[in-house]
Amino acid sequence: MHYSPLFVLLSLSLSFPLLSLSPANAQDTTEEPRFAQGFWRPAEQLVQEQLNLINRIEGAFYSPNVYQVEATRSQLFLHLGKVERFLKSQYQIPQFLCNNGTPDPDFPAPLTLPQRQVYCNLYVSTQKLKPMVELLDMRLPMLAGVAAPSLLPDEQRLGLRLNLATPLRPRFSPVPDFPKPEPPVLGMPTKRPTTDYQAPPLQPAIAPPEAITRTLLAAREQLLPILPAFPESARIIDPGVYSVIPTQSTLGLLPLEPQRYAEFLAQPNTGIARIFLAESYQPDPNKLQNRLISPLPQPFPLTAGVEPTTDYVPSLALEIENGNFTIPLQGLDYGFIVNLGDVSLAQLDANLKTIPTLTPEQRDLFLNYRPPNAVEALQIDQRRFYTGKDGIGFVPPLSPPAATGSEIALNNTYLVRLIQFQLPEAVLKGEPISRSQRRYLPEILNTPSSDVIVAFQPVHQRLDGSYTVLWRLLYQFPDPQIENLAEYVDLE
């Protein structure tokens, strides 16, 4: 059988894959290459996972919990495999496409220039993380028996090699269980410790090596520049650096969070802040922790990220405890909170009339409750809201329509009334006031205060359990006054 030359050439041409467009032509066309049609969505997921993992790795090196270190090592090992499979699915040899870590625009590959940037930066960041698997593995015997480890949630036990059924026994004695502190009471002497009191043992202080911290920061810095290359529909959130302590200037926020909610923050009496776990302010002596980490600042003031212009500004005094937003009891401060559900912050007004989920009793409490002007009466109301028992004036007995805590639900709107006093040092510390100082008694007992209604909405949960919230100041009552504070100072 004879074949014409034209037929033979046609057959040979069909046996080869079609040549890809040149890099210049590939950048000009708006059609995504055939081999990269599944690029952006998995790349977005992997970059988000890697940012979260870098934060978690640094936290593991700060932690004495051997379970946390082992779980992080397993998660990193599995993640590195996912990234490697993704990179090879897009181009088989990353070293050829990424010349010294940067994409080569002239190298023939079925990826657009933005995709090459994401591909190469993800590849370089992953290479920096690979040694962390061995370093975390080497850290396990160092932590074994240092202290009793806390168990992990089920979703964090994937790939865990340690047997959780056999608890690890610590080399150090555990801290004894202390009773939960009761609400403070002014005017009562502090109970002195018994003569046979023994100080609890100190938990270990563990710090990560500086070289590891630098490597993790370098891996993170490889990912941040490529975030703008993703489509606008991408929702990648950088969890930040684990060891950074939030300040009033940063409000503990992620870099892009103020930009994301800029439209809401442009409205008057609005702001953005972060609510932390209660243990971040008052660490539990029975729970593993790192004593080298600096304590958190006090709750953030109700200002739009700027320094307050007056001596006293009310703060967003909220904490997270057992899955609830709670109002901590400090001095004579107290308040009450309710969950309004799926209600927009923009729909709320000072009269609270446009809230269908707010009962008449709750609205009456928020608008008509007036704090007493005596210390003892303030403490009674503080305890009643704290315990949820007994009536408060017009409030139905045994069941106040609002309490000091409410279960957390992301994107729900909460209404909170905060009554705060900045008590003078002479009252808090019981310092005696001499006869010569009595003429200045009004200035010494000056007590700045505030009484506000605030609505807030949690919009993002962080890896450490804290929440980013948007808040709106709805109403500010006249500053409450305390008329008998002089009875609680020591006059010589």
Buried (B, 14 or more C-beta within 10 A) or exposed (E): EEEEEEEEEEEEEEEEEEEBBEBEEBEEEEEBBEBBEEBBEBBBBBBBBBBBBBBBBBBBBBBBBBBBBBBBBBBBBEBBEBBBEBBEEBBEEBEEBBEEBEBBBEBEBBBBEBBBBBBBBBBBBBBBBEEBBEBBBEBBEEBBBBBBBEEBEEEBBEEBEBEEEEEBEBEEEEBEEEEEEEBBEBEEEEEEEEEEEEEEEEBBEBEBEEEBBEBBBBBBEBBBEBBEBBEEEBEBBBBBEBBEEBEBEBBBBBEEBBEBBEEBBEEEEBBBBBBBBBBBBEBEBBEBBBEEBEEBBEBBBBBBBEEEEEEBBBBBBBBBEEEBBBBBBBBBBBBBBBBBBEBEBEEBEEEBEEBEBBEEBBBBBBBEBEBBEEBEEBBBBBBBBBEBEBEBEEBEEEEBBBBBBBEBBEEBBBBBBBBBBBBBEBBEEBEEBEEEBEEEBEEBBEBBBBBBBBBBBBBBEBBEBBBBBBBBBBBBBEBBEBEEBBEBBEEE
